[in-house]
């Protein structure tokens, strides 16, 4: 069993689609577990070693209208990009930014 470092309620944003759920950071993975599994947005599990870029992003209404800066965007080695709307973006950026 992996140690949980941090867990938070979040919203995954994929274009105009959004899914509320729980984001959990462990010692080697980040997991998103949606509350509504019927939307088809998750669950997702990614190895931390596959994160190549972390940057602040915008939460958007209708996928285009900026609502807030409380979001982070993760880019993975397979070119997937996931955007999470959450509190404490600076802390999450620090925890997820690859070393080196």
Order of alpha helices (4+ residues) and beta strands (2+ residues): beta-beta-beta-beta-beta-beta-beta-alpha
